[in-house]
Amino acid sequence: MTRRHWLYVAAGVLLLVLGFGWAFRPQPALVEVAEARKGLFELTIEEDGKTRVRERYVVSAPLAGQLARVKLKPGDEVRAGSVVAQLSPLAPSMIDARTAGELSARVGASQAGLDAARANVARVEAALAQAQADLARQRKLEKEGFVAPAAGEMAALEVQLQTKALEAARFGEQGARHDLAQARAALMRAQEGASLKRPGSTWPISSPVAGRVLRVLQESEATVALGTPLLEIADPHDLEVVVDVLSTDGARIKAGAPVRIETGAGPRLAGWVRRVEPAAFTKVSALGVEEQRVNVIIDLTSPPQRWEQLGDQFRVDVQIIVFEQADAVIAPVAALFRSTGAETDAWSVFVVQGERAQRRAIKVGARGPLEAWVTDGLAPGERVVVYPSDALKDGRRVRIVRGP
């Protein structure tokens, strides 16, 4: 093999080595970056809420009766003291022919009892008159000495007995007369029920406050019991917002915390936390997990003209601001990862410098769902890698595919 042939072989081997080196050289990692910025950092709790009126009045039936059809509709305005419904006394129940016959027979029996009581009174009156005549005669004979004094005493005792008997007979007559009146009243009531006659008296039900009708709970004419809810009345412009949050989040919310409210239509509304209720409750989430949640009550501070279209039980999106820091260095939470060491666990980020990623330890003051407040280790304007993979190492070359 000549010298020239050796040169060709050496050149081919060199090209082959260079080709393998080029093919298997370390490739730059493809990364997305975001820029750290300086501004206002807010830590918020975001949940769905709903509006509700502060004071809701349920108008109920004050007594059992026949309710006339309610003419009011939801949204109608009412004044305090205005009539919102009418109650009538209940009609007597209908009876069958057998019961009607029994009632008629009862009237006849009561009439017969009254006649017997009257006859008994007449009999006792006659007996009393006879006893009084006998007593007068015994007194006269006693004065003339024809009878002993004991006979006069017996006649006087008979008069007293007949007097008491007359009182008892008259009481019996009164009782019989009362029984007859009751029997006649029962028969009359049954006859009115059979003919569906109703008394003409009504009981007006008035509104306790001025406002608007929220709901008509019983619109049609019906027989209602005592305490049956009929209408809900409230002032629809006197609204508040209630939102249930996790009890762990509720412990971080203080009264007076600012709130942003999105209605889905119109401008964003402002509010503030009036109260965090002291008792939590159990609620099952959409995933079937039991959660301890607590209600947070929010007052609207925006002008009423901006939320006049809202009503009771409207859905809203709520952001409760629990922490604020001005002039903070803010980085996306997606760029943070734990750097586990022998002594402590700290947060780290990959900062892009030139074409390489530099791993840097940072200190985090607070974290929200999307952004974190970095207190040390990062400057505004520096680019950090978001969603870093496990393959990304300190000092590795990177190529930016998305970001500033």
PEUR-V43151 format. One record per pair of residues at least 4 apart in sequence whose ideal C-beta (glycine too) atoms are under 6 Angstrom apart, sorted by the first residue. I is the first residue (numbers start at 1). J is the second residue. If there is no record, write none. Layout:
# PEUR-V43151
i:I j:J
i:I j:J
This chain:
# PEUR-V43151
i:1 j:5
i:28 j:397
i:28 j:398
i:28 j:399
i:29 j:392
i:29 j:396
i:29 j:398
i:30 j:399
i:30 j:401
i:31 j:385
i:31 j:398
i:32 j:386
i:32 j:402
i:32 j:403
i:33 j:352
i:33 j:383
i:33 j:385
i:33 j:400
i:33 j:403
i:34 j:332
i:34 j:386
i:34 j:403
i:35 j:383
i:35 j:404
i:36 j:329
i:36 j:331
i:36 j:378
i:36 j:380
i:36 j:382
i:37 j:330
i:37 j:380
i:38 j:329
i:38 j:380
i:39 j:330
i:40 j:326
i:41 j:325
i:41 j:328
i:41 j:330
i:41 j:373
i:42 j:321
i:42 j:324
i:43 j:322
i:43 j:323
i:43 j:366
i:43 j:368
i:44 j:319
i:44 j:321
i:45 j:245
i:45 j:249
i:45 j:320
i:46 j:319
i:47 j:243
i:47 j:245
i:47 j:318
i:49 j:241
i:49 j:243
i:49 j:316
i:49 j:318
i:50 j:313
i:50 j:315
i:51 j:239
i:51 j:241
i:51 j:310
i:51 j:314
i:52 j:242
i:52 j:312
i:53 j:234
i:53 j:238
i:53 j:312
i:54 j:238
i:54 j:240
i:56 j:234
i:57 j:208
i:57 j:209
i:57 j:233
i:58 j:229
i:58 j:232
i:59 j:230
i:59 j:231
i:60 j:227
i:60 j:229
i:61 j:224
i:61 j:228
i:63 j:226
i:64 j:225
i:64 j:226
i:65 j:87
i:65 j:88
i:65 j:89
i:65 j:90
i:66 j:88
i:66 j:90
i:66 j:223
i:67 j:87
i:67 j:222
i:67 j:224
i:68 j:86
i:68 j:221
i:69 j:221
i:70 j:85
i:70 j:216
i:70 j:219
i:72 j:76
i:72 j:84
i:72 j:213
i:74 j:213
i:75 j:212
i:76 j:213
i:77 j:212
i:78 j:82
i:78 j:207
i:79 j:210
i:80 j:209
i:80 j:210
i:81 j:206
i:82 j:207
i:83 j:204
i:83 j:206
i:84 j:205
i:84 j:207
i:84 j:231
i:85 j:205
i:85 j:230
i:86 j:202
i:86 j:204
i:87 j:203
i:88 j:202
i:89 j:199
i:91 j:198
i:92 j:189
i:92 j:192
i:92 j:193
i:93 j:193
i:94 j:193
i:94 j:194
i:95 j:99
i:95 j:100
i:95 j:190
i:103 j:186
i:103 j:187
i:103 j:190
i:106 j:183
i:107 j:183
i:107 j:184
i:107 j:187
i:110 j:179
i:110 j:180
i:110 j:183
i:111 j:180
i:113 j:176
i:114 j:176
i:114 j:177
i:114 j:180
i:117 j:172
i:117 j:173
i:117 j:176
i:118 j:173
i:120 j:169
i:121 j:169
i:121 j:170
i:121 j:173
i:124 j:165
i:124 j:166
i:124 j:169
i:127 j:162
i:128 j:162
i:128 j:166
i:131 j:158
i:131 j:159
i:131 j:162
i:132 j:159
i:134 j:155
i:135 j:155
i:135 j:156
i:135 j:159
i:138 j:151
i:138 j:152
i:138 j:155
i:139 j:152
i:141 j:146
i:141 j:147
i:142 j:147
i:142 j:149
i:142 j:152
i:147 j:151
i:192 j:197
i:207 j:233
i:211 j:233
i:211 j:234
i:211 j:235
i:212 j:236
i:213 j:231
i:213 j:233
i:214 j:232
i:214 j:234
i:214 j:312
i:215 j:232
i:216 j:231
i:217 j:229
i:217 j:230
i:218 j:230
i:224 j:228
i:236 j:311
i:240 j:297
i:240 j:299
i:241 j:298
i:242 j:295
i:242 j:297
i:243 j:296
i:243 j:318
i:244 j:293
i:244 j:295
i:245 j:249
i:245 j:250
i:245 j:296
i:246 j:293
i:247 j:280
i:247 j:292
i:247 j:294
i:250 j:276
i:250 j:294
i:252 j:322
i:253 j:257
i:253 j:273
i:253 j:276
i:253 j:296
i:253 j:320
i:253 j:322
i:255 j:273
i:256 j:272
i:257 j:273
i:257 j:320
i:257 j:321
i:258 j:272
i:258 j:321
i:259 j:271
i:259 j:272
i:259 j:298
i:259 j:320
i:260 j:268
i:260 j:319
i:261 j:269
i:261 j:271
i:261 j:316
i:261 j:318
i:262 j:268
i:262 j:317
i:263 j:316
i:269 j:302
i:269 j:307
i:270 j:301
i:270 j:302
i:271 j:298
i:271 j:299
i:271 j:300
i:271 j:301
i:272 j:299
i:272 j:301
i:273 j:298
i:274 j:297
i:274 j:299
i:275 j:297
i:276 j:296
i:277 j:294
i:277 j:295
i:280 j:292
i:280 j:294
i:282 j:290
i:283 j:291
i:283 j:293
i:284 j:290
i:285 j:289
i:285 j:291
i:302 j:306
i:310 j:314
i:323 j:366
i:325 j:373
i:328 j:373
i:329 j:374
i:329 j:378
i:329 j:380
i:330 j:371
i:331 j:335
i:331 j:372
i:331 j:374
i:331 j:384
i:332 j:386
i:333 j:367
i:333 j:370
i:333 j:372
i:334 j:386
i:334 j:387
i:335 j:349
i:335 j:384
i:335 j:386
i:336 j:347
i:336 j:372
i:337 j:348
i:338 j:345
i:339 j:346
i:339 j:348
i:340 j:345
i:346 j:361
i:347 j:362
i:347 j:364
i:348 j:359
i:348 j:361
i:349 j:360
i:349 j:362
i:349 j:384
i:350 j:357
i:350 j:359
i:350 j:385
i:350 j:388
i:351 j:358
i:351 j:360
i:351 j:382
i:351 j:384
i:352 j:357
i:352 j:383
i:353 j:358
i:355 j:397
i:356 j:395
i:356 j:397
i:357 j:385
i:357 j:392
i:357 j:396
i:357 j:398
i:359 j:394
i:360 j:377
i:361 j:377
i:362 j:374
i:362 j:377
i:362 j:378
i:363 j:375
i:363 j:376
i:364 j:372
i:365 j:373
i:365 j:375
i:366 j:373
i:367 j:372
i:374 j:378
i:378 j:382
i:388 j:392
